[in-house]
Amino acid sequence: METTAGRVRRIAIVLGSGAGMYFSIGIVLIYGFSVFIVPITEDTGWDRTVVAAVVAPIAIVNGLMSPVVGALTDRFGPRRVLAVSSVSMAIGLIGVGIASQDLPSFIVAVAVASLMGAAQTGVPYTYVVVGWFSARRGLALGVMLSFVGLGIATVPPFLAFLISEWGWRFAFVAAGLISIAVTLPVALFVIRDPPALQGPDRAGGGGHTVRETVKTASFWLMLGAFFLNYFAAAAGSISLPVVLVDRGADPAAAALVMSLVGLSFIVMRLGFGALLDRFPPVPLTSLAFISPVVGHFILLNSEDLIPVYVSAIFFGLATGAEGDAIGYLLSKRFGMRSFGKLFGINYMALTMGAGLGPASLHIMAAEGTRYVEAFTIFAGIATMAPILLMLDRRTRALTC
């Protein structure tokens, strides 16, 4: 029977991992990037479409690095990986604020910052929580990942405030300093490698190898579903501040729409994580993946401001469900033997969807002149995610 000290340790690990996720690279450079687009273009005169598209290389770099981060986490344990990445991410963010003197240097600086913060993501933090929890794993993941929703709700408005008072370059520097002040103590004093990693062989538990996993239809159908859901949901949510500005809202007020995304994200993370422990996870996840379809339909059928805020709720629900589902489904279907690598590959799909989706939507929208066409296309893309999840019989049969 678990002791009180053991329970306290595991609670601390969940909350510490959540604090790390609050300051993950995706919160600042993907979700937070939306509030930088208009101020940067107004301050510098750089092309808005190009600036908005910079989120794509952020996602590509993060995505390509995710399997590498997963392999490093399998090899060295999450604690070491997180300690190093905390420092490197802070240096990268500060570098964006200092080195961005023209558009090419800005693009390079952002890509470098994304590379340096590539391990400050859900890959090692999810590894920690999944490794420490067997019973109530879904709830533990939901609590930890709900901090992402809190970050989405509060970090963009805070960055918008910093930008309005001291400029966008200062905001990047401040983000770097604040992030290291939180994530480094968490990595050093709170995070502990899961018990399976503490033995001399560091076997990481039973389950499938990567080679065995990639031969299954389940893996590829999940990968495709995760990518398409986040591609559509992130395209909608991350673009909302720009959509609101194009519809006449004040930029600072427009940034507050991300608070609605974050709040619905938190609700879904907590509720969905608990539901995963009680109901068949694949049908449940497929149902949640319908949310971005609804969000894009709302946007394409109205040009007012209120529907934009309503759509934010649906995009938050979709992204909130996915974070819980990836770690839960992978661990249930393929075990912990190669969890870091497998999660890294799937996190790559999620991250690249989060970057490529918004960039693609901005290009299709042609600076706000073709939003209806863009939202229609993305609603169609979103419908494919739940279909892919339900196609595989073995995955669909997963129960708790």
QUICOR-V638370 format. One line per field, one symbol per residue. ss: DSSP state (a for helix, b for strand, c for the rest). phi: phi as a letter, one per 30 degrees, with the letter a starting at -180 (. if undefined). burial: I if it has 24 or more other ideal C-beta (glycine too) atoms within 12 Angstrom, else O. Layout:
ss: ???
phi: ???
burial: ???
This chain:
ss: cccaaaaaaaaaaaaaaaaaaaccaaaaaaaccaaaaaaaaaaacccaaaaaaaaaaaaaaaaaaaaaaaaaaaaacaaaaaaaaaaaaaaaaaaaaaacccaaaaaaaaaaaaaacccccaaaaaaaaaaaccccaaaaaaaaaaaaaaaaaaaaaaaaaaaaaacaaaaaaaaaaaaaaaaaaaaaacccccaaacccccccccbccaaaacccaaaaaaaaaaaaaaaaaaaaaaaaaaaaaaccccaaaaacaaaaaaaaaaaaaaaaaaaaccccaaaaaaaaccaaaaaaaaaacccccaaaaaaaaaaaaaaaaaaaaaaaaaaaaabcccaaaaaaaaaaaaaaaaaaaaaaaaaaacccccaaaaaaaaaaaaaaaaaaaaacaaaacccc
phi: .ddddddddddddddddddddecdddddccdddeddededdddciddddddddddddedddddddedddddddddcjddddddddedddddddddddccdcbddddddddddddddcdccbdddddeedddcbcdhdddddddddddddddddcdeddddddddcbjddddddddddddddcddedddccdbdeedccdddhdijdkddddddddcdeddddedddddddedddeddddeededddcjddedddddddddedddddeddddddddddbbeddedddddddedddedddddcacddedddddeddddddddddeddedddddddbicebeeddddddddddddddcddddddddddhhjcbdedddddddddddddddddddddddddebd
burial: OOOOOOOOOIIIIIIIIIIIIIIIIIIIIIIIIIIIIIIIIOOOOIOIIIIIIIIIIIIIIIIIIIIIIIIIIIOIIIIOIIIIIIIIIIIIIIIIIOIIOOOOOIIOIIIIIIIIIIIIIIIIIIIIIIIIIIOIIIIIIIIIIIIIIIIIIIIIIIIIIIIIOOOIIIIIIIIIIIIIOIIIOIIOOIIIIIOIIOOOOOOIIOIIOIOOIOOOOIIOIIIIIIIIIIIIIIIIIIIIIIIIIIIOOOIIIIIIIIIIIIIIIIIIIIIIIIIIIOOIIIOIIIIIIIIIIIIIIIIIOOOOIOIIIIIIIIIIIIIIIIIIIIIIIIIIIIIIIIIIIIIIIIIIIIIIIIIIIIIIIIIIIOIIOOIOOIIOIIIOIIIIIIOIIIOIOOIIOIOO
